[in-house]
Amino acid sequence: MNNQIYDVVIIGGGVCGTGLLYTLSNYTNLKHIALIEKESDVALVNSYTNSNSQTLHFGDIETNYTLAKATKVNAGATLVKNYLLTQDREQEIYTKYHKMVLGVGDSQIEKLKTRYQEFKQLFPNLKLLNRSEIADKEPKVLESRNESEDIIALFTSEGYTVDFNRLAQSFLAKSVVRSDKNIELLFNTKVQQITQESELYRVKIGDSQITAKVVAVAAGAHSLLFAKSLGYGLDYALLSVAGSFYFAPQLLNGKVYTVQKQKLPFAAIHGDPEVHDSSIARFGPTAKVLPMLERHNYSSMIEYFQTAGLSIKAITSFIKILADPIIFKYIALNFIYDFPIIGKRLFIKEVKKIVPSIKLHNLSYARGYGGARPQIVNLNTKALEMGEAKILGDKIIFNITPSPGASTCLQNALEDTERIIDFLGNDYQFNRQKFMADLAEDLTEKSEQQQLTTNN
């Protein structure tokens, strides 16, 4: 490698790493940036199209979000939405659908009514639908449903299904075109070690190393492994949760969710049309615990145990979490969902809560689909920590699970850019005003007008 000292080295080329690269490239005066990715291209792990539920989460119909969390997530997701509305002309990064969450029975109905009153000011497009209105939007949701079963839905037309792989590619393309920057992309490059020497970091890659003033690690579950190697995050471990999906023919016109189960940090089952093919519905995700940092990558098992540790605190923390009857039953059942034959017969019971008329032959296991989401375990409290997992060090940032993942990638990039500028000192600036002007205003109406002009 050359003797270049980079202002920032970003480790991890998923949608969060490329979102940070986009922000640093376009809104700061940093000149020298490197992106290191162990795969052959960006967004081939958890940001890959097959590895996630393709959903841009705002917090409006996610019933496990408090109003405070929804307010924060909505601000972050709006940045991504506005990027899509202004940048997605020919790239086909997203498809817009309506979305709803179903409330069935007295308890869930009361919960959604209360939620509507609390959230309607934050989400002006949110509506309460009665049975006939649900049938108008989603006929299959009411088909074969018991007439005596009370049901309502929280509904909004603002539903975005996103190909986060293509979004990451878009971030990358809009970063490397900057002629005033020296941006080095290192693909097929695995980081072996990060060390700090005086005011600089040495990042070892193969037989070489590169030098940086600041390091931002956006490598998912691997971020905690890197953090621990430098003495950070020693009181944390990971519960790695893998999500799988089932396919069905077109049964839904939009995204349909169920009410989140109490005490569970894992998403309730929902149905979504595929981002690039509305004739296919994807149901899931399931959630099973696997000792792996990456789904379908068995070599990451060793790294998982290096990250989790085999200390008494780690073992007792896992036992305490998994001993909770609700969590244990849920995880055990979700593990079986992946089994041939029996898994589909059990999983269809969950899908029938959305589409009562679905038949067993309509469902097929989405082999090779699904990713792994690391849930942080606090070894001191012996409990799962919900939400964002970020560790800050001396001129280094470790992003493990920016909550809720890809939906807040630009908000996460904004916050990390401010930290990076603070790390680097007075000679460096972030044009936050331009960033906000480009992405934070409500561009929906503006984009629709542009689309009409283009069509005419």
C-alpha positions as CSV (number, residue, x, y, z in Angstrom):
1,M,0.0,0.0,0.0
2,N,1.0,3.6,-0.4
3,N,2.1,5.9,2.4
4,Q,-1.2,7.9,2.3
5,I,-2.7,8.8,5.6
6,Y,-6.4,8.7,5.3
7,D,-8.7,11.1,7.1
8,V,-11.2,8.2,7.6
9,V,-11.2,4.5,6.9
10,I,-14.6,2.9,6.8
11,I,-14.7,-0.8,7.5
12,G,-17.8,-2.5,6.0
13,G,-19.5,-1.7,2.7
14,G,-23.1,-2.4,3.6
15,V,-25.8,0.2,3.4
16,C,-24.6,1.9,6.6
17,G,-21.0,2.0,5.5
18,T,-21.8,3.3,2.1
19,G,-24.2,5.8,3.6
20,L,-21.4,7.2,5.7
21,L,-19.1,7.3,2.6
22,Y,-21.8,9.2,0.7
23,T,-22.2,11.8,3.5
24,L,-18.5,12.3,4.0
25,S,-17.9,12.6,0.3
26,N,-20.6,15.0,-0.5
27,Y,-21.0,17.2,2.6
28,T,-17.5,17.5,4.2
29,N,-14.1,18.8,3.2
30,L,-12.4,15.5,3.9
31,K,-10.1,14.7,1.0
32,H,-8.8,11.1,1.7
33,I,-11.2,8.3,2.5
34,A,-10.9,4.5,2.2
35,L,-13.7,2.0,2.2
36,I,-12.7,-1.6,3.0
37,E,-15.1,-4.5,2.2
38,K,-14.3,-8.2,2.5
39,E,-16.8,-9.1,-0.2
40,S,-16.4,-8.5,-4.0
41,D,-18.9,-5.6,-4.0
42,V,-21.0,-3.5,-1.6
43,A,-24.0,-4.8,0.3
44,L,-23.7,-8.5,-0.2
45,V,-24.3,-9.6,3.4
46,N,-27.2,-8.2,5.6
47,S,-27.9,-5.4,3.1
48,Y,-28.3,-7.8,0.2
49,T,-31.8,-8.0,-1.3
50,N,-32.4,-11.6,-0.1
51,S,-31.2,-11.0,3.5
52,N,-33.8,-8.6,4.9
53,S,-37.5,-7.8,4.8
54,Q,-36.9,-4.9,2.3
55,T,-38.8,-2.5,4.6
56,L,-38.2,1.2,5.2
57,H,-39.4,1.5,8.8
58,F,-40.9,4.7,10.0
59,G,-42.4,3.6,13.3
60,D,-46.0,4.2,12.3
61,I,-47.3,0.6,12.2
62,E,-44.5,-1.1,14.1
63,T,-46.4,-1.7,17.4
64,N,-43.2,-2.3,19.4
65,Y,-42.1,1.3,18.9
66,T,-42.9,3.9,21.5
67,L,-43.8,7.4,20.4
68,A,-40.3,8.6,21.3
69,K,-38.6,5.9,19.3
70,A,-41.0,6.3,16.4
71,T,-40.2,10.1,16.3
72,K,-36.5,9.3,16.0
73,V,-36.9,6.5,13.5
74,N,-39.3,8.6,11.4
75,A,-36.7,11.4,11.1
76,G,-34.1,8.9,10.0
77,A,-36.3,7.0,7.6
78,T,-37.5,10.2,6.1
79,L,-33.9,11.0,5.1
80,V,-33.8,7.7,3.1
81,K,-37.2,8.3,1.7
82,N,-36.3,11.7,0.4
83,Y,-33.0,10.4,-1.1
84,L,-35.1,7.7,-2.9
85,L,-37.6,10.3,-4.2
86,T,-34.9,12.6,-5.6
87,Q,-32.3,10.1,-6.7
88,D,-34.3,7.0,-7.9
89,R,-35.0,7.9,-11.5
90,E,-33.7,4.9,-13.4
91,Q,-32.2,2.7,-10.7
92,E,-35.4,1.1,-9.4
93,I,-34.3,1.1,-5.8
94,Y,-37.7,0.9,-4.3
95,T,-41.4,0.3,-4.9
96,K,-44.1,2.1,-3.0
97,Y,-47.0,0.1,-1.5
98,H,-49.6,0.9,1.2
99,K,-49.1,-0.8,4.6
100,M,-51.2,-1.7,7.6
101,V,-51.1,-3.5,10.9
102,L,-54.0,-5.7,11.8
103,G,-55.7,-5.6,15.2
104,V,-57.8,-8.8,15.9
105,G,-59.9,-9.2,19.0
106,D,-60.7,-6.8,21.8
107,S,-57.2,-6.4,23.2
108,Q,-55.4,-5.7,20.0
109,I,-58.2,-3.4,18.7
110,E,-58.0,-1.3,21.8
111,K,-54.2,-1.2,21.5
112,L,-54.4,0.1,17.9
113,K,-57.1,2.7,18.7
114,T,-55.0,4.0,21.6
115,R,-52.0,4.0,19.4
116,Y,-53.8,5.9,16.6
117,Q,-54.7,8.7,19.0
118,E,-51.1,8.9,20.3
119,F,-49.4,8.7,16.9
120,K,-51.7,10.5,14.5
121,Q,-50.0,13.9,15.0
122,L,-46.6,12.5,14.1
123,F,-48.0,10.5,11.1
124,P,-50.8,12.6,9.6
125,N,-51.4,10.0,6.8
126,L,-52.3,7.3,9.4
127,K,-55.9,6.1,9.3
128,L,-58.0,3.6,11.2
129,L,-59.8,1.2,8.9
130,N,-62.9,-0.8,9.7
131,R,-63.7,-4.3,8.4
132,S,-65.1,-3.2,5.0
133,E,-62.3,-0.7,4.4
134,I,-59.7,-3.4,5.1
135,A,-61.6,-5.6,2.6
136,D,-61.4,-2.9,0.0
137,K,-57.6,-2.5,0.4
138,E,-56.7,-6.1,1.1
139,P,-59.4,-8.6,0.1
140,K,-57.4,-11.7,1.0
141,V,-57.2,-10.5,4.6
142,L,-60.9,-10.8,5.0
143,E,-61.5,-13.8,2.7
144,S,-62.5,-16.8,4.8
145,R,-62.1,-14.9,8.0
146,N,-64.7,-15.6,10.7
147,E,-67.5,-13.0,10.5
148,S,-67.7,-12.9,14.2
149,E,-64.1,-11.9,14.5
150,D,-63.6,-8.2,15.2
151,I,-60.9,-6.6,13.3
152,I,-59.5,-3.1,12.5
153,A,-56.3,-1.9,11.0
154,L,-53.9,1.1,11.2
155,F,-53.2,2.1,7.6
156,T,-51.0,4.4,5.6
157,S,-50.2,4.8,1.9
158,E,-46.6,5.6,2.8
159,G,-45.1,2.2,2.5
160,Y,-41.7,1.7,0.9
161,T,-40.1,-1.6,-0.1
162,V,-36.5,-1.0,-0.7
163,D,-33.7,-2.9,-2.3
164,F,-30.9,-1.9,0.1
165,N,-28.3,-3.5,-2.1
166,R,-29.1,-1.1,-4.9
167,L,-29.4,1.8,-2.4
168,A,-25.8,1.0,-1.2
169,Q,-24.7,0.9,-4.9
170,S,-26.3,4.3,-5.4
171,F,-24.5,5.8,-2.3
172,L,-21.2,4.4,-3.7
173,A,-21.8,5.8,-7.2
174,K,-22.5,9.3,-5.8
175,S,-19.4,9.2,-3.7
176,V,-16.7,8.1,-6.2
177,V,-17.7,10.7,-8.8
178,R,-16.3,13.4,-6.6
179,S,-13.1,14.6,-8.5
180,D,-12.0,16.7,-5.5
181,K,-11.7,13.6,-3.3
182,N,-9.2,10.7,-3.0
183,I,-11.5,7.8,-2.4
184,E,-10.0,4.3,-2.4
185,L,-12.2,1.2,-2.6
186,L,-10.7,-2.0,-1.3
187,F,-13.0,-5.0,-2.2
188,N,-12.2,-8.6,-1.5
189,T,-10.1,-7.3,1.4
190,K,-10.5,-8.6,4.9
191,V,-9.3,-6.6,7.9
192,Q,-7.1,-8.7,10.1
193,Q,-6.3,-6.3,12.8
194,I,-6.7,-2.7,13.9
195,T,-4.1,-1.1,16.2
196,Q,-3.7,2.4,17.5
197,E,-0.3,4.0,17.4
198,S,-0.1,7.5,18.9
199,E,-2.6,9.6,17.0
200,L,-3.1,7.2,14.1
201,Y,-4.7,3.8,13.5
202,R,-3.0,1.0,11.5
203,V,-5.4,-1.3,9.7
204,K,-3.8,-4.5,8.7
205,I,-5.0,-6.1,5.5
206,G,-3.1,-9.1,4.3
207,D,0.6,-8.4,4.1
208,S,-0.1,-4.6,4.0
209,Q,-1.6,-2.0,6.2
210,I,-3.2,1.4,5.7
211,T,-3.1,4.3,8.1
212,A,-6.0,6.5,9.2
213,K,-6.7,9.4,11.5
214,V,-10.2,8.1,12.3
215,V,-11.8,4.6,11.8
216,A,-15.5,3.9,11.4
217,V,-16.4,0.2,11.7
218,A,-19.7,-0.6,10.1
219,A,-19.3,-4.3,9.9
220,G,-22.5,-5.6,11.6
221,A,-21.8,-8.3,14.2
222,H,-18.1,-8.2,13.4
223,S,-18.0,-4.6,14.7
224,L,-18.1,-5.9,18.3
225,L,-15.3,-8.3,17.6
226,F,-13.1,-5.4,16.4
227,A,-14.2,-3.3,19.4
228,K,-13.1,-6.0,21.8
229,S,-9.7,-6.4,20.1
230,L,-9.1,-2.8,21.1
231,G,-10.4,-3.1,24.6
232,Y,-13.9,-1.6,24.0
233,G,-17.3,-3.3,24.6
234,L,-16.0,-5.9,27.0
235,D,-19.3,-5.9,28.9
236,Y,-21.2,-7.0,25.8
237,A,-21.9,-10.2,24.0
238,L,-24.2,-11.1,21.0
239,L,-27.3,-13.1,20.6
240,S,-27.2,-13.7,16.9
241,V,-30.7,-14.0,15.5
242,A,-31.2,-15.4,12.0
243,G,-34.4,-14.6,10.0
244,S,-35.9,-16.8,7.4
245,F,-38.8,-16.3,5.0
246,Y,-41.5,-18.1,3.1
247,F,-42.8,-17.3,-0.4
248,A,-46.4,-17.3,-1.6
249,P,-48.1,-16.2,-4.8
250,Q,-49.5,-12.7,-4.9
251,L,-52.0,-12.5,-2.0
252,L,-51.4,-9.0,-0.8
253,N,-51.6,-5.6,-2.5
254,G,-49.3,-4.0,0.1
255,K,-47.5,-4.7,3.4
256,V,-49.5,-6.3,6.1
257,Y,-48.2,-6.6,9.7
258,T,-49.5,-8.2,12.9
259,V,-49.3,-6.7,16.4
260,Q,-46.0,-7.2,18.0
261,K,-45.8,-9.7,20.9
262,Q,-44.9,-8.3,24.3
263,K,-41.4,-8.9,25.7
264,L,-40.1,-10.0,22.3
265,P,-37.4,-7.9,20.5
266,F,-38.0,-9.8,17.3
267,A,-40.3,-8.5,14.6
268,A,-43.8,-10.1,14.4
269,I,-44.7,-12.0,11.3
270,H,-45.7,-9.8,8.3
271,G,-46.3,-10.1,4.6
272,D,-44.7,-8.0,2.0
273,P,-44.7,-7.9,-1.8
274,E,-41.2,-8.4,-3.3
275,V,-39.5,-5.1,-4.1
276,H,-39.1,-6.0,-7.8
277,D,-41.9,-8.5,-8.3
278,S,-45.3,-7.8,-6.8
279,S,-46.5,-11.2,-7.9
280,I,-44.6,-12.7,-5.0
281,A,-45.3,-12.2,-1.4
282,R,-42.7,-12.8,1.3
283,F,-43.8,-13.8,4.8
284,G,-41.6,-13.6,7.8
285,P,-39.2,-13.2,9.2
286,T,-38.8,-16.1,11.5
287,A,-36.2,-15.7,14.3
288,K,-33.8,-18.5,15.4
289,V,-30.7,-18.2,17.4
290,L,-27.5,-19.3,15.7
291,P,-23.9,-19.2,16.9
292,M,-22.7,-17.3,13.8
293,L,-21.9,-13.7,13.0
294,E,-23.1,-14.2,9.4
295,R,-26.0,-16.2,8.1
296,H,-25.0,-19.1,5.7
297,N,-21.3,-18.5,6.6
298,Y,-20.3,-21.3,8.9
299,S,-16.7,-20.0,9.1
300,S,-18.1,-17.2,11.2
301,M,-18.9,-19.6,14.0
302,I,-15.4,-19.3,15.4
303,E,-15.6,-15.5,15.3
304,Y,-19.0,-15.7,17.1
305,F,-17.5,-17.5,20.1
306,Q,-14.6,-15.1,20.1
307,T,-17.1,-12.2,20.2
308,A,-19.5,-13.8,22.7
309,G,-16.8,-15.1,24.9
310,L,-17.0,-18.2,27.1
311,S,-16.9,-16.4,30.4
312,I,-19.2,-17.3,33.3
313,K,-20.9,-13.9,32.8
314,A,-21.6,-14.6,29.1
315,I,-22.9,-18.1,29.8
316,T,-25.2,-17.1,32.7
317,S,-26.5,-14.1,30.6
318,F,-27.5,-16.4,27.8
319,I,-29.1,-18.9,30.2
320,K,-31.1,-16.1,31.9
321,I,-32.4,-14.7,28.6
322,L,-33.3,-18.0,27.1
323,A,-34.9,-19.3,30.3
324,D,-37.7,-16.7,30.0
325,P,-40.7,-18.9,29.1
326,I,-42.0,-16.5,26.5
327,I,-38.6,-16.0,24.8
328,F,-37.7,-19.7,25.0
329,K,-41.0,-20.9,23.5
330,Y,-40.8,-18.3,20.7
331,I,-37.2,-19.2,19.8
332,A,-37.9,-23.0,19.9
333,L,-40.9,-22.6,17.7
334,N,-39.0,-20.4,15.2
335,F,-36.2,-22.9,15.1
336,I,-38.7,-25.6,13.9
337,Y,-40.1,-23.3,11.2
338,D,-37.0,-24.0,9.1
339,F,-37.4,-27.7,9.3
340,P,-38.7,-29.5,6.1
341,I,-42.3,-30.6,6.1
342,I,-43.2,-29.8,9.7
343,G,-41.9,-26.2,9.6
344,K,-44.3,-25.1,6.9
345,R,-47.2,-26.8,8.7
346,L,-46.5,-24.8,11.8
347,F,-45.6,-21.5,10.1
348,I,-48.8,-21.4,8.1
349,K,-50.7,-20.9,11.3
350,E,-48.9,-17.5,11.6
351,V,-49.6,-16.6,8.0
352,K,-53.3,-17.4,8.4
353,K,-53.5,-14.6,10.9
354,I,-52.9,-12.4,7.9
355,V,-54.4,-14.4,5.0
356,P,-56.9,-17.0,6.5
357,S,-57.6,-18.6,3.1
358,I,-53.9,-19.5,2.3
359,K,-53.3,-23.2,1.6
360,L,-50.3,-25.3,2.4
361,H,-49.3,-25.6,-1.2
362,N,-49.2,-21.8,-1.6
363,L,-46.2,-21.6,0.8
364,S,-42.6,-22.5,-0.1
365,Y,-39.5,-22.1,2.0
366,A,-37.3,-19.3,0.7
367,R,-34.1,-21.2,0.6
368,G,-31.0,-19.1,0.8
369,Y,-32.9,-16.0,2.0
370,G,-32.6,-14.3,5.3
371,G,-29.8,-12.6,7.2
372,A,-28.6,-12.5,10.8
373,R,-29.2,-9.6,13.2
374,P,-27.0,-9.3,16.3
375,Q,-28.9,-8.5,19.5
376,I,-26.7,-7.0,22.1
377,V,-26.5,-8.7,25.5
378,N,-25.4,-6.6,28.4
379,L,-23.2,-8.9,30.6
380,N,-23.7,-6.8,33.7
381,T,-27.5,-6.7,33.6
382,K,-27.7,-10.1,31.9
383,A,-30.4,-8.7,29.6
384,L,-31.0,-7.9,25.9
385,E,-30.4,-4.3,25.0
386,M,-32.9,-3.0,22.5
387,G,-32.3,-0.4,19.8
388,E,-29.1,1.1,18.6
389,A,-25.8,-0.5,19.5
390,K,-22.9,1.9,19.0
391,I,-19.6,2.0,20.8
392,L,-17.5,5.1,20.8
393,G,-13.7,5.1,21.4
394,D,-10.7,7.3,20.9
395,K,-11.3,8.5,17.3
396,I,-13.0,5.3,16.4
397,I,-16.7,4.3,16.1
398,F,-18.1,0.8,16.1
399,N,-21.6,0.4,14.7
400,I,-23.1,-3.0,15.5
401,T,-26.8,-2.7,15.0
402,P,-28.0,0.8,14.1
403,S,-31.7,0.5,15.0
404,P,-33.7,-0.3,13.0
405,G,-30.9,-1.1,10.6
406,A,-30.9,0.2,7.1
407,S,-33.9,2.4,7.6
408,T,-31.8,4.9,9.6
409,C,-28.6,4.5,7.7
410,L,-28.5,8.2,6.7
411,Q,-29.4,9.4,10.2
412,N,-26.6,7.2,11.5
413,A,-24.3,8.6,8.8
414,L,-25.2,12.2,9.9
415,E,-24.5,11.5,13.5
416,D,-21.2,9.7,12.8
417,T,-20.1,12.4,10.4
418,E,-20.5,15.0,13.2
419,R,-18.5,12.8,15.5
420,I,-15.8,12.3,12.9
421,I,-15.5,16.0,12.3
422,D,-15.2,16.5,16.1
423,F,-12.5,13.9,16.2
424,L,-10.5,15.5,13.4
425,G,-10.6,19.1,14.7
426,N,-11.1,22.6,13.4
427,D,-9.6,22.2,9.9
428,Y,-12.5,20.0,8.9
429,Q,-16.1,21.0,8.3
430,F,-19.4,19.3,7.7
431,N,-22.0,21.2,5.7
432,R,-24.9,20.0,7.8
433,Q,-27.2,22.7,6.5
434,K,-26.8,21.5,2.9
435,F,-27.3,17.8,4.0
436,M,-30.6,18.7,5.7
437,A,-31.7,20.9,2.8
438,D,-31.1,18.1,0.4
439,L,-32.7,15.3,2.4
440,A,-34.7,16.5,5.4
441,E,-37.5,18.5,3.8
442,D,-40.7,16.8,2.7
443,L,-40.0,16.1,-0.9
444,T,-43.0,13.8,-1.6
445,E,-45.2,16.4,-3.3
446,K,-42.2,17.8,-5.2
447,S,-41.2,14.4,-6.5
448,E,-44.8,13.6,-7.6
449,Q,-44.9,16.9,-9.5
450,Q,-41.6,16.0,-11.2
451,Q,-42.9,12.6,-12.1
452,L,-46.0,14.1,-13.7
453,T,-43.8,16.5,-15.7
454,T,-41.6,13.6,-16.8
455,N,-44.7,11.5,-17.8
456,N,-46.2,14.4,-19.8
